[in-house]
Amino acid sequence: MDHIETIVRAHKHQTQRKTVIYSLKLQICETVDKLMQSGSSAALIKQLNPSFTPPTRPFKRLSYVDAIAWLNEHGIEHEAEDADGNVITDAEGKPRMVPHAIGDDIAEKAERQMTDIIGTPIFLHSFPAELKAFYMKKKANDGSHSGVYTESCDLLMPGVGEIVGGSMRISDIDQLLAAYKREGIDPAPYYWFTDQRKYGTCEHGGYGLGVEVRSLLAFLFFCTSPADTNDYVPFSFSFTFAPHSYTHL
């Protein structure tokens, strides 16, 4: 990650979101490169997933708005929900499927379908502000779309879906205070977070990338293509194998 600055400086389009995207892409690609350069790890990956090939660069970039259009063009629908988030069913009790619209939170199933069809890693970026955390930086409105969007992105990998995410953070104190108010958050416990803006801060993408246990497992899935999560644990798990299942606890 020490040469991110060199690569970003060499790119002609200097935007904050692209800095986040470069960081995420390098994190994934460098990790894969190191694994494949190691004899033992490369042999294990090839044993578990003989067809594995490292992802090619550059990764595809797709905005949220364009992703909604892509899903509708390819007939990928989602379950209709009422105002309380409950799935709406038809007369037979089956979920009613409807096209995607701007403002929908794209479900994991639809994301994975799209990623698998395209067949390459995708940076899905510029999500609507109402779908993301209050502290994410808002994009300047260029007039091409209505609504407020964020300087954010998720990295989607074929076969697994989302693997890591990131965003730029609000750097203006007035915008941050307004975000607290909009979400009904008491700013008092977050005085240290607010003070960083009060006394001046740099443009940044937070204290780290959105990598967690789920993301690490997703990365392993991408490399090794397992049939089941039990392939990764020393003692396989089953709801029916043990004499005392969780239903008896």
N, C-alpha and C positions, 0 to 999 in steps of 0.2 A: 504493500500500500504506500510505500515511501516515494513512489514515482507518479502518484496521481497528479500532483501539481504540474509536472512536466507534460503529461498527456493533455490535461485540461488547457494549459497555455497554448498547446499546439493546435487546438481545435478552433475553428473560425467562429463558432457560435457560443459566446460566453454567457450562458444563462445559469441561474442557480440550480434549476432542476437538472440540467445536464451534469453539473458537478455531482449531485446525488447519484445520478444514473451511472456515471463513470465509477464512483466508489463501489456501488453494488456489483457492477459488471466485473470489475477487477477482483473483488472479493471472491466471486464464484469461479471465474476463469483461472485465477492464480491457484485456488485450492485444487481444482481439477488437474491443472498442469502438474502441481507438486505430487498429487496422488499417482498420476500416470507415469511420472519420472521415477517413482520408487518401485523397484522390482517386486517387492512383496505385495504392496497395495494394488498395483496394476494387475498382478496375476490374480488376486482375489476378485477384483472387479470383473475381469474377463471371465473368470470361472462362474461367477454368479450371473453375469449379464454379458454373454459373448458378443452381442450386437452393439454394445456401448461404444459411442464415439464422443469425444469432447465437443462441447458446443462451439459452433463457428461464430466469429465476430465479424461485423457488429451485430448486436441483438436488434430485433425488430422493435420499433417504437409505435405505440398505438394509444391515442388519447381515449379517455372515457367516452366522449361523445362519438368518436369513430367506432369504438367497440360496440356501443348500443346499435349503431347503424349496421355493423357487420353481423351482429346476432340476428337482427330482424331480416337482413338480406338472406341469411342462411336458414331461416325458419326455426331458430332456437328460441323457444318460449320459456316462460317461467310461471309458477303457480300464482294465481290471483289471490290477493289478501285484502281483508277489510281494514277499517281504520285502526283496529286494535292489533293488527298483525296476524289474525287468524286466517288460515287457508280457506278459501271459498270453494265449495264443492258443487257438483251438478246433481241432477236428480238421482243418479246412480251412486252417489257418494264419492265420485272421483274428483280429484283437484281440477278446477277449471284453469286451463292454460291460456295465457295472454301474451302478446308481444311485449318486448321491453320498451321502456320509455325513459327519457331523460329524468333523472331523479331517483330511479330504481337502484337499489343496492344489488349489483350483479351477484347472483348466487354462485357458490363454489362449483356446482355442477355445470352451470353455463360457462363459467370461466375455463373449466377443464375441457369441456367440449370444444370451445373455440381454440384453445392452445393446442389440443391434440390434432385438430383439423389443419391448423396452420403449420404445425410440426416443428416450430423453432421457438427458442426462448423469446418472450415478449415483455417489454417494459410497458405496463399499462399505467398511464399517467394522467394527471390533471383531473382528479376526482372532485365532485361537487363538495362544497364546504360543509353542507348539512350532513354528509355521510362520514365526515372525518373528525378527528379530535380538534378541540377548540384552539389549540396552540399552533396549528399548521398555518403557514403563510399563504395569503390569498394571492392569486395571480392578477396581474393588471388586465382589465377588460379591453381586448383589442377590437371589440365590436363584431366579431365573427359569431359569437354565441351569446345568448342571454344567460343570466345566472352568475353565481360566484363559484369559482373553481380554485383548487389549491395547488401549491407547488409540491406535489406528492407523486409517488410512483410505487408500484408493486412489481416484483419480478416473477413472472409465470413461466414454469418449465413444463415441457411436454411430459405427460404421464403422471404428474404430481400436482400441478396447479401452482398456487402461490408458494414461494419459497422464502422470500425476504421482502421487506418494505422499508421505505424511508420518506422523509419530507423535510423541507425547509421550515424553520420556526419563525413565528412572528417576532420581529425585532423592534417594532414601534410600541412604546408603552401604552399609548392611548388605544391602539388597536387591541392590545392584550387585555386591558381593563374592560373594554367593550365586549370582548369574547367571554370574560368571566361573567359579566352581567347577563349576556345572552343565554348562557348555559346554566344560570342560577348558582354559580360557584362563589363561595365566600373567599375573597382574595387573601384574607388574613394568614391562613396557613402557608400560602405560597409567596410570602413577602420576599423570600430569597430569590425566587424565580422572577418576580416583578422588578426587584432592585437591579438585576442585571441589565434590564432595559432602561431603568431610571438613570443609571450612571453611565450608560453607553455600552453597546455590545456590537459584536461583528455579526455579519450574516452567517448563519450556520445551520446545520442539519441535525441539531440535537447532540446528545451525549453518546450516541451509538446507533447502530443499525438494528432493525427489528428482527433480530435472530433469536429464536428461542428453541426449546426442545422440539416443538412441532416442526420448526423450520429445518433443524438439523436432521430430523427423521426424513423430511421431504427431500433433502439433499441426498441422503443415503438411498432413498427410493429411486431418485433420478439416476444415480450411478449404477445401482445394482438390480433394479426392477424386481423386487421380491414378490412372491405370491401372497405373503401374509406378514403382518407385523411380528408374529411369533418367531420369524426368522432372525430377529435381532435381539432376542432376549434369551438368557441362559436357561430359564424355566418357562416353557410355553404356558399360555393362559387359556382357560376355557371355562365357560359358565356351566358346562354340564359334566366335565371330566371329573372334578373333585367331588367326593362324597357329600361335602357340606358346601353348597353353593351360596352365593350372596343372598339368595332369596330366603335363606334360613337364618340370616343374621339379624 
